[in-house]
Amino acid sequence: MRQYILKGFIFLAFFLFGEKLATAQTDLPAKLTWGPDNNEPGNTMATKVVGITPDGFYILRQKVLRNTNGKPKVWVEFFNRDMKLVRSEEMDLKYKRKPLEFENVVYFGGKLYLLTSFNNTAKKRNYLFKQDLNPKTLALGKSLDMICETEARNKEVKGTFAYSISKDSSKLLIYNELPYEKKNPERFGFRVFDKDFQLLWEKNIILPYNDDKFTVEEYRVDNDGNVFLLGVLYEDNAKWRRRGSPTYKYVVLSYMENGTAFEEYRIDLPDKFITDLTFRIGNDGKLVFSGFYSERGTYSVKGTYFFHIDPKDRAVLNRKATEFDFNFLTAFMSDRNKQKALEAVERNDVHKAPELYDYSLDELILRSDGGAVLVAEQYYVEQDFNNFNNGFFNPYYSPFYDPFYYNRYNQRQTDYYYHYNDIIVVNISPSGEIEWSARIPKRQETRNDGGYYSSYAMSTTRDGFFFLFNDDGRNFGRNDGKLYTYTGGNNSVVSLAKVNIKGEVSIAPLTTNRDAGVITRPKMCKQIGRREMAVLGERGRGYRFGSLKFE
């Protein structure tokens, strides 16, 4: 029996083999050129692109820990513009023979830093440190500088750290969440640094509502060092969303003038669910918010919600909720279901009117004129319970008393199916109107792998948006109208979709994973230039990057 899990995540890496290909060309104006093969340290994986320079880019590699007692290992790698691995160095996670916890590697103000922490159980404090990282040799500096400390009641309950970098890379926010205290207000701390890592201001915050009613969604720092936080405030004690009437509000908290000026904004849509919301800081200092809303529940989408906030005078500007076009909502429905949806709209039946389901908001791209572009992907996880109990039959077993639906052999085995499907792109005008919306058809379903090779990578250019993803090769060169599902393996193809500035979609195969000799991993592909993307491919312990240039 399959059971849906929304926005879940389980990680298990697996690798397959294939043949090699130097270059590949598609009908779209793009060319992929692979760099040389490399061997990775055993049981490791690349986890993020740390920073991009005119000469190349830095990659963070980490050991895959199979249990909580495993010792972390971290590498930093540098690739040049020819996609050649220039240097790979393991980071020393000890100081004076004492082990440090790895936190992150950041590229800030044109410099590399290793962030580590140490939990002092005797003093019940958790300390955050930085070390300079030589950009050429990747050698660690000898100085270990403490930049933050927080409470840590014990080894398991300690304050955690996160960070955000301003748009111009001149300010760094270190955000630390203080240990949870049941039925007490949410507590956290801010520390803002300049590009030389000098502390500009710090402040510990106690929110005016209890932790069990508030969830932090995201936080950002602007070019002037002002901090903005977006969270969800629940009206009852249930920190989850459901059908019926909205029982929560989005809340924006601003801390300006070195944290001395505080403002709170509560955001809602009367009689509607805001199902997803995010924000960015514009070049003019205004906060640009956009997301999705529904009239039915918290996991479907009927339209977009858009507005600006000017933090200087608290003005809310251009607030607009815009419903998606009927044809967009029903684009891939059968004629019969589309007719039912039309009838529901005509009789104003909210519960049966068409909406999109399980879309996760990934990107909010600001336009130069004050508008924005939203990018979202349909994503959900299913659980499948299978039961075998080594082949022994249990005559007393009855599935009617078991919510997990064991079979008669009375053994439960759980499989997880990861679904990454259609991508939608929505272009919103400065006034909040939808100028156009586009839908890229995609079906990806894999089992027990965390969607390792699923999802997509995106690049933004002056003439549109490019999306790269693994696909089933049968979706090209056939006229049966069926959309085939990518299920993994090196027999798949890498597809490239383009959405131009008019919202028109074109899709073409870029290369096959077998011919490329690797399996492309879209989640680790990154735009590294105005018209260039670094593409990661893996097979076994071998991996390489390719340069995808949009011509």
N, C-alpha and C positions, 0 to 999 in steps of 0.2 A: 504494500500500500504506500502510495506517495503522499507526503504531507508537505505543504508549502512553508518555507521559511523566508521571510522577506529581509533582504540586505544582510544575509548571513555570510560567514567567510571561514573556510577551513583550508589550510595550506598543505599541499603535498606535491613536491616537484617530481616530474618524470621526464626522461629524455629519450629521443628516438634517433635513428641514423638515416643517412641519405648520401647522395652524391654531391659533387661540387659544380658550381657554375660561377664564372667570373662576373658577367654582367647580364642584365635582363632589361627588355624594353617593352613598353605597353603602348596602346593606342592613345592613352592620355599623355599629355606633355610632361613625362617624367622618366627618369633613367636611374636604375639602381646598379651600383657598382660595389661589389663585396671586397672587403679588406682581407688580409691573411688570417689563417687559422691560429688559434691560441688554445693552450691547455689551462684549465682552471684548477685551483687547489681542490682536493677532494671534498665532497659534501658541502659545497658552497654555492651561492647564487648572487648575481648582481641584483641590487635592491633599489638603486636610484641613480640618476644623473645628478652629481653634486653641483657642478658649475661648468660654464661654457666660456672659453676664451677665444681670441682670434686664432690661436695656434691649435686648439683642440678642445677636449672636454674631459672632465674627471668623473670617474665611476666609483660608487661605493659597493664593495662586495662583502658578504657576511656568511659565516658558517650557519648552516641549517641545524638548529638545535632540536634534537629528538625528544628531550625532556627538560624539565625546569632546572635540573642540576647540572646541565651541560655548561661548559665554559665557553663564553662568546669569543669569537675571533673575527677580526675586521681587517679588510684590505682597502687601500685606495689605489686606483689605477688611472693612468693618463693615456688617452689616445690622441694622435695627431689628426690632421684633416685628411690624411690618406687612410684613415681607419686602422692605423698600425699601433699596436700596443707599445708605447715607449717605456713605461715603467709601471711596476706593480710592487707595492710595499705593504707588509703587514704592520698594523699599528700595535704598539706596546701598550697593553691595558693594565700595566702595573706602575706603581710609584713607590720607591723605597720598599720594594718587595710586598707591598700591599696591593691586592687586586682592586681594580676600578671597574665600575659598570659602564659599558658603552652607552652613550646617549645619542650622538649624531656626529656627522661631519658637515660643516656648513661652509659655503663660499660667500663671503660677506665683505663688501667694500674692496673687492679685487684680491682678497686674501683667503687662505684656507685655514680652518680651525677644526681641531678635534675637541668634541665636548664629551666629558666623562663625569661620573658622579661617584661619591663614596658615602655609604650609609654608616654613620657612627652610632652604633646601637647603644653604646655607653652613655653618650650625650643626647641620644634620641634626636639627632639632627642628620639631615641629608644634604650633602654639599655638591655643588656643581662647579666643575673646573673647565678651563680652556687651555689648549696648547697650540702654539703656532705650528703650522705645517708648511714646510718649504715647498713652494709650487713647482720647483724643478726636480729636486731630489726626492720629494715626498718624505723627508726626514722630519721627525718631531723635534720641536724646540725643547730645551732642557727645563724651561720655566713652566711650572704648573700653577696657574693663577685661579684662585677661587673667585667666581663671579656671582654666586648666589647660594643661599642656604635656606632650608625649609624644615618644618617639623617632620619627625619620623618616629611614631610611637613604638614601632618594633620593625623587624625585618620585613614583615608582610604588609604593614600599614605605614606607608611613607608618602611624602609629597612627590609628585611627578613633575617633569619639566617638558616644555615644548617651546617652539619659537616661531616668529614670523618676521620677515624682512620687508621693509618698505619698497615701494615701486622703483625708486631711484637708487636703492641699495645703500642708502646713507644712514638708516636707522634699523636697529635690531631690537625686537621685543622678546624677552625671555618671560614666558608665562609659566608660573608654577601653581599647581593645584594643591591645596593643603589637605591633609588627611580628613577623611569623612567622619563627621560626628553625627550620629543618628538624631534626627529631629532638630538639628541646629542649622543655622543659616549656612549657605554655600560660602566658602572662603577660598581666596586665591590671591596671588601676588603678581605685580607687574614690575619689570625692570627694563628700562629703555637705554640702549647704548648708541653711541655715535659710530662712525665708520672706523675709528681707531680703537674701538671697544672700550671707550671711556663711558662710565655710567653718567647718564643725563638726569634721570630721576627714577625713583622707586616708590611703590605704594602697595601695602597689603589691604585687600578689600574684603569687607563683610557685606554680603548682599542682604537686602531687606526681606528675603523669603527663604524658607527652609530648603535644604538640599534635596529632600524627597519631592519637591515641587518644581525644581528648576534644573534644566540641562543646558550646558554650554554647547553651542553648535560650532562656532568659529570666532576667531579674533584676528584683528589686523592693526598694523601701525602705519601712520601716514608719513610723508616726507618731513613733517615738522615734529614728529615724535608723539603725536596724539594717538591714543589707543581707543579702539572701538570693538565691542564684543556683541555678538548675536547669540541669543539663547531662547529657550522655550520655557514658558511659565505655565504650569498646569493648575487648573482650578480645583482639582481633587487630588487624591494621593496616588492615582494611577498614572505612572510615567509611560503611558503608551496611548496610541491614538486609535480611535474606533469609529464605527458608523454612528449615525444619529446627529446630535448637535456638537459643534466644536467645543471641546473642553480645555482648550489651551490658547495661548496667545504668544506670538513672537515678541521678544523684548530686545531693544537695542540700548546698550549702555555706552556712553562716551566719557572718556577721561582726557580732558584737554588742559592746557597751561600747566604742564608738568604734573598732571594728576590732581590739581587743586580744583578744577571746574568739572563737576559731574552733572550729567543729564541722562534721563531715562525716557525712552520712547516705547510705547506699547502699540503693536501692530496687529490688526485683525481685519477680516472681511466679514461683515454681518451676514449670518446665515450661510456662510461658505467655509470650506476647509482650505487653509493654506497648506498644501501637501509638501511643498519644498520651497525653501527660500535661501538665497545667498546674497552676498554684496561685495562690491569692489569700491575702491577709493579712486575717484576721477582726478584728472590733472588739475581741476579747479578746486580740489579739496572737498567737493560734495560726495556724499555716499550714494552709490547707485545700487538699488535693490531690485531683484527680479526673481521670479520663481513660478510655481504652478498653483492652481487652485482647483477644487472639485466641489460639486454640489451633492456628491453621493457619499464620500468617505475619505479616508486618509491615504489610500493607496491607488487612487485613480486620478486622472488629469482631464480637466475640461477646457482649460485655457491658461493664460499667463497673467501674472500680477507684476506691476512695475511702478516704481516711484523713486524720487530722489529725496534725500534729507540734507539740508544745509546745516551742518553742526554749529555754525557761527550764530545763526539767528533762530534755530530750531524749526525752520520752515520745511514743511513737507510739500514737495512739488510733483506735478505731473502724475498723480496717483491714478492708475488705470487698471481695471480688470477686463481682459479681452478674451472672448470665447473663440476657440478654434473653429475653423470652417467645417461644416458638416462633411464635406467630401474628404477633408484631411482626417477626420476622426474615423471615417468608415472606409478608408482607402483599400484595405485588404480584407474587407468583409465579403462574404458571399452575397449574391443578389437577394437571397431570401432574408438574410440577417440585416442587410442594408434597408430593405423595405420595412422590417420590424422597427428598426431604429428611427426611420423617417416617421412612422406612425406614432412612435413614442414622443417625438419632438412636437408633432402636430397637436397632440392632446396634452402637452406640457407634463409628461410623466418623467419626473427627474430620475427616478430609480431605474428606468429602462432606457433613458436617453443615452446616446453613445458617449463613452469616455475612454481614454487610454489607461492601461493598467501597468503598474509596477515599473514606472519610469523613474530612474535615478538621475538627478541633476548633476552634471559633471563640470560644466564650464559656463562662465559668464564673461563674455568678451565685450569690452567697452568700445563703442564707436566714437570717433573723434567729434561727432556732432551732439553727443549726449545720449544717443540711443545705445542699444546693446544687442548681442546675439547670444541666445541660449543653446546649449548642446546637452542632450540627455540620451540615455540608453535604457532600454528595457532590460531589467535585471531581476532575477529571483532564483531561489534555491529550493529544490524539492528533496525531501527525505523519502527513501524507499526502505521499508522494513521487510527483511526476509528472515526466515526462521528454519533451522535445520537440525540442531541438537545432535550432531554426529550420527544422524540417521535413525535414532531411537524414537519409536512412536510413543506418545503420551496419550493414553485412552481417556484421561480425565480432563484433558485440555478442551476449553471451549472459547472460541474467539469472541463470543458475545460479552464476556466479562473482562476483556483485555483491550484497553484503549489503543495499544500499540499493534493490535491485530497480529499476535503470534500465530504461526501455523500449527498444525497438529504435532509437529516434532518439538515444539516448545523451545526453540532457540531463536533469539533475535539477532539479526545482522542488519546493519544500517548502511545504506549507500546514499551518497549525496550527489545530486545532479545539478550542475551549474548552468544556468541559462543566461546567455548574453545575446539579445536579439536586436530589433531595429534601433537605429540611431535617428533622432529627430533634431533638426536645426531650425531655430525660430529667430527671425530678424525683427526687432522691435524698434519703432521710431522713437525720437526723443519725447514725444507726447504719450507714449505707451501703447500705441496702436501696433498690431501685427502687420508688418508690410508683406511678409511672405513666410511660409513654413514649408520645410522639406523633410522628406522621410527616406532614409536609406534602408532598403530591405536587407536584413541579415538574420541568420539563424545559427546559433552556436549552442550545442549541448554537450558537455563532457561530464565524466563521472569521477568523483573522489580525487580531484586534482586542484581544487580551488579556482578553477577557470584559468589555469596557469598560462595557456596559450590563447585564451579568448579575449574578448573586448576589442579595443581599437586604439590606434594612435592618431593624433590630429596635428596638422600644420595649418597655420593661417598665412595667406599671401594676399597681395593687393587685389588679385582677381578672383578670390574665393577661398574655400576651405578644402583641404585634402584629408581623407580618412583611409587608414591602412588597417586591414584586418584579415585573419585567416578565414578561408571560405571553402565550400565544396565545389570542386571543378565542374560538376554537372550543372551548375547554375549559368554556365556560359556555353554558347553554341547549341542550345536546345530551344524549342518553341512549345514545350508542353505546358508552360505557365506555372509550373511547380517550383517552389523555393526549397532547395535541398539544404539539409542541416549539416554544418561542420561538426564532426564528432572527435576530432583530433587525428594525429598521425601525419607522417611525412608525405602522404599521397595528396594532401590538400594543396590548395593554391593560395597565394597572397593576393588579395583584391585591393584595388585602389579606387576609391570613389571621390569624385569632385562635386562640390556644390558651389556654383558660380554666384556672382553678386546679384543675379536675378532669382536665385533659388532653384535653378535647374540642376538636376542630378544626372551624372553619368558615371558608370562603373565599368571597369575593365580588369582582367587578370594581369597582375604585374609579373609574377613568376610562380613556379611550383616549388613547394618546400623540398621535394625530392631533387629537383634539378639544382636548387641552391645549396644542397648538402647540409642544410640546417633547418630547424623549425623556427619560424619567426615568432618573437615574443612581443606583441604589440604594447603591453603595459610598460615595457622598458625602452620603447622607442621614443625619441625626443627631438623636437625641432631645435637645430643648432645654428641656424642662419635664416636669413629672410626667405630663402627658397630652398632650404636643405633640411633633411631629417636624418638623424643617425638611427639605423635599424639594427636591432640585436637579433642574431640567430644563434641557436644552441643545438648541439647534438652530443649526447653522452657528457664527457668532460671537456669536449671541444666547444669553442664559441668564437664568433667573430662579429664585427660590426660592418654594416654596409652604409654607403652614402646614397641617399635617395634625393635626387635633385629635380626640382620642378622647373621645367624650361619655359 
